Amino acid sequence: MAAFPKKYLIVVCGPTASGKTALAIQLAQYFNTEILSCDSRQFYREMSIGTAKPDLEELAAVKHHFINNLSIYDAYNAGDYEAEALKLLDKLYEKNNVVIMAGGTGMYIKAVCEGLDDFPEVPEEVKNALQQVFELKGIEALQEELKEKDLNYYKKVDLNNPHRLIRALGICRASGRPYSTFLNAPKAQRYFDSIYIQIDWEREALYDRINRRVDIMMKGGLLDEVKSLLKDQHLNALQTVGYQELFDYLNGRTNLDKAILNIKQNTRRYAKRQITWFKKIPGMRSFQPDQLHKIIPWLENQIN
């Protein structure tokens, strides 16, 4: 009996501003397939400029999934994405043996390719207590507690994301164990092979791209976009770089020039954490920005 052809998920990952969208489109066109976005902020319809979504021309070039599929008012997490992405892949693999995933949200990529780790339930009173710490003492108090209870996770988490800090500390408080000790569960079995690639920029060149992109976003109307979201600034979806810094400006906590500098600095810090995360993925292959002529033959070799 003939064997079913193997299925492949080409994961184009890496830090923000590294050119993932453009590369994913080129690969999707070459393999005549579609793209799953794996950027957890590009899901939200209300957030466009600050999330660097693919533009209309890029969206028209190749079919994208998980762009503008949610509202900032929707509750959504990595487990939801895992379930929806796997269901979609079942359909896409009916017509193509190769699908592209592109994005920089490491936890969501891990959810699809390996499965999520099995975390204990956190009682509501623990969550509420941590939320109160955040509201009364600020994000610094959360950062200090995490540093004390789980230094390993402290070194790699986005320290400017209160939602992630509260989640990790909730696990620490509820279980009495560091959050990072729950991150070593066996990989889930998938019927497709994941092939990981990323664009490898010199650090200073990447930082320059980040700085220039922030300037382009500001000229493109990012401040007006953030103004329109000010009343909802407490929502989890908006606890992200590019929005929080401008909320600080709009709330009178800083001036506009300083807010823009903070966006650039915090985006560079986020990119550094992304680089650290993706370096740990076994089998990750890095390419220079202008090496499409090497990427495609390498991918063909992996598949064949």
MOKA-V903506 format. One record per residue. PHI is phi in whole degrees, -180 to 180 (999 if undefined). Layout:
BEGIN
phi->PHI
phi->PHI
END
This chain:
BEGIN
phi->999
phi->-69
phi->-79
phi->-70
phi->-64
phi->-67
phi->-106
phi->-133
phi->-116
phi->-87
phi->-102
phi->-94
phi->-126
phi->136
phi->-73
phi->-58
phi->70
phi->-90
phi->99
phi->-63
phi->-61
phi->-62
phi->-66
phi->-60
phi->-65
phi->-61
phi->-71
phi->-64
phi->-67
phi->-65
phi->-90
phi->54
phi->-137
phi->-123
phi->-119
phi->-100
phi->-74
phi->-128
phi->-116
phi->-66
phi->-99
phi->-76
phi->-66
phi->-90
phi->-62
phi->-78
phi->-117
phi->-122
phi->-66
phi->-74
phi->-105
phi->53
phi->-63
phi->-56
phi->-79
phi->-61
phi->-65
phi->-68
phi->-66
phi->-78
phi->-70
phi->-145
phi->-66
phi->-109
phi->-120
phi->67
phi->-120
phi->60
phi->-93
phi->-134
phi->-106
phi->-61
phi->-86
phi->-82
phi->-81
phi->-156
phi->-144
phi->-62
phi->-66
phi->-63
phi->-64
phi->-56
phi->-63
phi->-70
phi->-67
phi->-65
phi->-64
phi->-67
phi->-60
phi->-55
phi->-73
phi->-66
phi->-72
phi->-69
phi->-118
phi->-154
phi->-84
phi->-127
phi->-130
phi->-105
phi->-119
phi->-136
phi->166
phi->-121
phi->-91
phi->-56
phi->-64
phi->-73
phi->-61
phi->-60
phi->-59
phi->-75
phi->-83
phi->-127
phi->93
phi->-86
phi->-77
phi->-91
phi->-96
phi->-72
phi->-70
phi->-109
phi->-58
phi->-59
phi->-66
phi->-69
phi->-60
phi->-65
phi->-64
phi->-69
phi->-63
phi->-67
phi->-58
phi->-62
phi->-70
phi->-91
phi->-114
phi->90
phi->-67
phi->-61
phi->-65
phi->-66
phi->-61
phi->-66
phi->-67
phi->-67
phi->-59
phi->-74
phi->-93
phi->-155
phi->-64
phi->-61
phi->-72
phi->-56
phi->-73
phi->-121
phi->-77
phi->-74
phi->-70
phi->-97
phi->-108
phi->-62
phi->-61
phi->-70
phi->-65
phi->-65
phi->-62
phi->-64
phi->-68
phi->-61
phi->-63
phi->-60
phi->-69
phi->-72
phi->-102
phi->76
phi->-122
phi->-61
phi->-56
phi->-64
phi->-72
phi->-93
phi->-97
phi->-121
phi->-68
phi->-59
phi->-67
phi->-71
phi->-83
phi->-115
phi->-86
phi->-116
phi->-95
phi->-97
phi->-116
phi->-103
phi->-136
phi->-147
phi->-89
phi->-104
phi->-97
phi->-61
phi->-55
phi->-66
phi->-66
phi->-65
phi->-63
phi->-65
phi->-63
phi->-62
phi->-61
phi->-68
phi->-68
phi->-62
phi->-61
phi->-65
phi->-62
phi->-64
phi->-66
phi->-84
phi->107
phi->-60
phi->-61
phi->-64
phi->-62
phi->-68
phi->-57
phi->-68
phi->-107
phi->-58
phi->-67
phi->-110
phi->-62
phi->-79
phi->-69
phi->-59
phi->-59
phi->-96
phi->-84
phi->-145
phi->-61
phi->100
phi->-106
phi->-60
phi->-66
phi->-78
phi->-62
phi->-58
phi->-64
phi->-67
phi->-90
phi->80
phi->-90
phi->-160
phi->-96
phi->-67
phi->-60
phi->-67
phi->-62
phi->-65
phi->-60
phi->-67
phi->-60
phi->-62
phi->-65
phi->-69
phi->-68
phi->-63
phi->-64
phi->-63
phi->-60
phi->-62
phi->-68
phi->-62
phi->-58
phi->-61
phi->-61
phi->-73
phi->-63
phi->-85
phi->-77
phi->-62
phi->83
phi->-60
phi->-119
phi->-102
phi->-132
phi->-72
phi->-57
phi->-104
phi->-109
phi->-58
phi->-66
phi->-99
phi->-65
phi->-63
phi->-62
phi->-65
phi->-64
phi->-59
phi->-67
phi->-64
phi->-77
phi->-92
END
